[in-house]
Amino acid sequence: MRSAKVSVVMNCLNGEKYLRQAFDSVFGQTYQDWEIIFWDNVSTDKSAEIAKSYGDRVRYFRGDQTHALGKARNLAIQESAGEYLGFLDCDDIWLPEKLERQVPLFEKNPRVGLVSCNTFSFTDGGQQRLFFTRRKPPRGRVFREMLQGAVVGQMPGMMIRKAALDQLDEWFDERFNMIEEADLFLRIAYSWEVDYVDEPLAKWRVHGGSWTWTRGDLLPLEMELMIEKLCRLYDGFEIRFKGELAKLQARAQYYHALLDWQRGRRGEVRRRLLPYLLTDKRLWFPFVCSVLPYSLYFGLYMRLRYRARLG
C-alpha cells in the first residue's frame, strides 16, 4: 500500500481534554493524503481510547516509559512514512486548508526544507491573537537572520521535509525543553530554504501549564548549549557568523539578566548587559530601566510591544 504523503506527528501525555478537537482538525483537512503518527507518552487517562476510536488512519504507538517531548517526538518520527511532516500537539488545532496551502510549496521547490504559516494563539477564555502582524518572517536562505533572532513560525504551523531531517545527525535535541524546536529549525535552515504561507492556518493554545511559563530559567542555559553545538557542528562558524554569534550570546545574557531582575539582583542585570550594549542596541532599554523593579520594566516593555504590533 502506498504511504501517505504527509505524516502528522501527535505526541500525547494525558491529553484527553482537547484531543478530539485536535483529531477533528486533521480529519477536517481539505488535503487528505496524510497519516497520523500518535505517540502515547504513557497516558493514564482516556487518550488511548480516543485515539483508537478514529480508525486506521491513526497509527497508534505507546512508549514503554514517559519521555521528555523532544525524545517522544524523535520516537514518533522514526515511525513516520510521509515525505513531509507536520506536528500537532494535542491541545492545538489546524484550520481546514493548512495542508492544502503548505504542501505545494514543497512540491514547487525541492530546495525548501521548512514551510511555516501564520498562526493564532488563543485561550479557553476566547482571547485570540495573530502571531505575525506587521513584520512577516523571512523566506529563502534565512539561517543568518534566524541567528539574529528572526522567528519563522510556531510549531503547530510548521511543516518539515523528511529529507531535511535525514541529513541531520540528530533531530530534536533531547537535552532541551525550551528551545528544541528553534534549534531544529535553525539547523534545517543552515542547508535548506524556508518558505511561508501568509495566512493563519493553525491555532496554538496558551495555558499556564506550559513549560514556556513555568521553566523560563532553562532558556538562557539551553541557548548557551545551542551556541556551543553550532560552533562544534559547522566549520569556521565563529568566524563566518561572528556578528550573529555575538548577538545570540547577547540574547542569552539578556535572559539571564531577566532572571536576576526577577530575583531582585538589579546590579547583576547591569553587569550582564553592559558588555553587549554595542552588540545589540535594544539592550539599552532594559539596561537603563534596571534601576526600576522588574514588574515596572515588564509593564513598560509589554506596553511598547503592544503599540509596535498596532503600528
C-alpha positions in Angstrom: 0.0 0.0 0.0 1.3 3.5 -0.9 2.5 5.6 2.0 0.7 8.8 2.8 2.4 12.0 1.6 2.2 13.7 5.0 2.8 12.3 8.4 1.1 14.2 11.2 3.1 13.7 14.4 1.0 13.9 17.6 2.6 13.4 20.9 0.3 12.9 23.9 0.5 12.7 27.7 -2.9 12.7 29.3 -4.4 15.0 26.6 -8.0 13.8 26.7 -9.4 17.2 27.4 -8.7 18.7 24.0 -7.7 15.6 22.0 -10.9 15.2 19.9 -10.6 18.9 18.8 -7.1 18.2 17.6 -8.0 15.0 15.8 -11.1 16.6 14.2 -8.9 19.4 12.8 -6.7 16.9 11.0 -9.7 14.8 9.7 -11.3 18.0 8.5 -8.4 18.9 6.2 -9.2 19.7 2.6 -5.9 17.9 1.7 -6.4 14.2 2.6 -3.2 12.4 1.8 -2.0 12.0 5.3 -1.4 9.6 8.2 -1.3 10.4 11.9 1.6 9.0 14.0 0.1 9.1 17.5 2.7 8.6 20.2 1.2 7.9 23.6 3.7 9.0 26.2 2.2 6.6 28.8 -1.0 8.4 29.4 -3.2 7.3 32.3 -6.4 9.0 31.1 -8.7 8.1 28.1 -6.2 9.4 25.4 -5.6 5.9 24.0 -9.3 5.1 23.8 -10.0 8.4 22.0 -7.1 7.9 19.6 -8.1 4.3 18.7 -11.7 5.4 18.0 -10.6 7.3 14.9 -9.7 4.2 12.9 -6.7 3.0 11.0 -5.6 6.4 9.7 -4.3 6.9 13.2 -1.2 4.8 13.7 -1.1 4.3 17.5 2.2 3.8 19.4 2.7 3.7 23.1 6.1 4.2 24.8 7.5 2.0 27.4 8.1 5.0 29.7 7.3 8.7 29.8 9.9 10.8 27.9 10.5 14.5 27.5 8.8 15.9 24.5 11.9 16.0 22.3 12.7 12.4 22.8 9.0 11.4 22.3 8.9 13.3 19.0 12.0 11.6 17.8 10.5 8.2 18.6 7.3 9.2 16.7 9.3 10.5 13.7 11.0 7.1 13.5 7.6 5.5 12.7 6.6 8.1 10.1 6.4 7.2 6.4 5.5 10.5 4.9 7.6 12.7 2.6 6.6 15.7 4.7 6.0 16.0 8.4 3.6 18.2 10.4 3.4 18.5 14.2 0.2 18.9 16.2 0.2 18.9 20.0 -3.0 17.5 21.5 -4.2 20.9 22.7 -3.7 22.7 19.4 -5.8 23.0 16.2 -5.2 23.1 12.5 -7.5 25.1 10.3 -9.0 23.2 7.3 -6.8 24.4 4.5 -3.4 24.1 6.3 -2.0 21.1 4.4 -3.6 22.2 1.1 -1.7 25.6 1.3 1.6 24.3 2.6 2.3 21.1 0.7 2.5 22.8 -2.8 5.4 25.0 -1.6 7.5 21.8 -1.0 6.4 20.4 -4.4 7.2 23.6 -6.3 10.7 24.0 -4.9 12.8 20.9 -3.9 15.3 23.2 -2.1 12.6 24.1 0.6 13.1 22.1 3.8 10.8 24.0 6.1 7.4 25.7 5.5 5.6 27.8 8.0 2.4 29.8 8.2 0.8 32.4 10.3 -0.9 31.2 13.5 -3.3 32.3 16.2 -2.6 32.0 19.8 -5.8 31.5 21.8 -7.1 30.8 25.3 -10.0 28.9 26.6 -11.5 32.2 27.6 -11.9 33.2 24.0 -8.9 35.6 23.6 -7.1 35.2 20.3 -4.1 36.9 18.8 -2.4 36.7 15.4 1.3 35.8 15.7 2.7 37.6 12.7 1.2 41.1 12.2 3.3 43.9 10.6 6.6 42.0 10.3 6.5 38.8 8.3 9.1 36.0 8.6 12.0 35.9 6.2 12.0 33.4 3.3 14.7 31.7 1.4 18.2 31.1 2.8 17.5 32.6 6.2 20.0 30.9 8.6 21.8 34.2 9.2 18.6 36.1 10.0 17.5 33.3 12.4 20.8 33.5 14.2 20.0 37.2 14.8 16.6 36.3 16.3 14.2 36.1 13.3 11.3 33.8 14.1 10.0 31.7 11.2 6.9 30.3 12.9 5.3 28.4 15.8 5.3 24.6 16.0 1.7 24.0 15.1 2.2 26.0 11.9 5.4 24.3 10.7 6.0 21.5 8.2 9.3 19.8 7.5 10.6 17.9 4.5 11.6 14.4 5.8 14.8 14.5 3.6 15.9 17.6 5.5 15.7 15.7 8.8 17.5 12.7 7.3 20.6 14.9 6.6 20.9 15.8 10.3 23.0 13.9 12.9 20.1 14.4 15.3 16.5 15.6 15.1 15.2 17.2 18.3 18.0 17.7 20.8 16.8 15.7 23.8 18.7 17.9 26.2 16.4 20.8 25.5 12.9 21.6 26.9 12.6 25.3 25.9 14.3 25.6 22.5 14.2 22.2 21.0 12.0 23.5 18.2 14.0 26.6 17.4 17.2 24.6 17.5 15.9 22.1 14.9 14.5 24.8 12.6 17.9 26.6 12.8 19.9 23.5 11.8 17.5 22.8 8.9 17.8 26.4 7.7 21.6 26.0 7.6 21.3 23.8 4.5 17.7 24.4 3.2 15.4 27.2 2.2 12.4 28.3 4.3 9.1 29.3 2.9 5.9 30.8 4.4 2.1 30.9 3.8 0.8 34.3 4.8 -2.4 33.0 6.2 -3.3 31.9 9.7 -3.7 28.1 9.3 -3.2 26.8 12.9 -4.1 27.7 16.4 -1.8 27.4 19.4 -3.5 27.1 22.8 -2.0 29.1 25.6 -2.4 27.9 29.2 -0.5 28.2 32.4 0.8 24.6 32.4 3.1 25.2 29.5 6.9 24.9 30.1 7.1 28.3 28.4 5.5 29.9 31.5 6.8 27.5 34.3 10.5 26.9 33.4 11.8 30.1 31.9 15.0 29.6 33.9 16.1 26.9 31.4 16.0 29.3 28.4 19.5 31.0 28.7 21.2 27.8 29.8 19.8 26.0 26.7 20.8 28.9 24.4 24.4 28.6 25.6 24.4 24.9 24.9 23.0 25.5 21.5 25.7 28.1 20.8 28.4 25.5 21.8 26.8 22.9 19.5 26.6 25.3 16.5 30.3 26.1 16.9 31.1 22.4 17.0 28.9 21.4 14.1 29.9 23.9 11.4 33.5 24.5 10.4 34.6 28.1 10.9 31.3 29.1 12.5 32.8 31.6 14.9 34.5 33.4 12.0 31.8 33.2 9.3 29.0 34.2 11.7 30.9 36.4 14.1 28.4 39.2 14.3 25.4 37.0 14.5 27.0 34.8 17.2 27.7 37.9 19.3 24.0 38.9 19.1 23.0 35.3 20.0 25.3 35.5 23.0 23.9 38.9 23.9 20.4 37.5 23.8 21.3 34.6 26.2 22.8 37.2 28.6 19.6 39.2 28.4 17.5 36.2 29.5 20.0 35.6 32.3 19.6 39.2 33.3 15.8 39.0 33.4 16.0 36.1 35.8 18.4 38.1 38.0 16.0 41.1 37.8 13.0 39.0 38.9 15.1 37.9 41.9 15.9 41.5 42.9 19.5 41.5 41.8 19.5 44.7 39.7 23.2 45.2 39.9 23.7 41.8 38.3 21.4 42.9 35.5 23.7 45.8 34.6 26.8 43.7 34.9 25.5 41.1 32.4 24.2 43.7 29.9 27.0 46.2 29.9 29.4 44.2 27.7 26.7 43.8 25.0 25.3 47.3 24.7 27.2 48.0 21.5 26.4 44.5 20.1 22.7 44.8 20.4 21.3 48.4 20.9 18.0 47.0 22.1 19.6 46.2 25.4 20.0 49.8 26.2 16.3 49.9 27.3 16.5 47.2 29.9 19.9 48.5 31.0 18.6 52.0 31.7 15.4 50.6 33.3 17.3 48.2 35.6 17.1 50.8 38.4 13.3 50.0 38.5 11.6 46.9 39.9 11.2 44.2 37.4 7.4 44.5 37.4 7.6 48.1 36.2 10.0 47.3 33.5 7.8 44.4 32.3 4.8 46.6 32.2 6.6 49.2 30.1 8.0 46.6 27.8 4.6 45.0 27.2 3.0 48.4 26.5 5.7 49.3 24.0 5.5 45.9 22.3 1.7 46.2 22.0 2.0 49.6 20.4 4.6 48.3 18.0 2.2 45.5 17.0 -0.6 48.0 16.2 1.8 50.0 14.1 
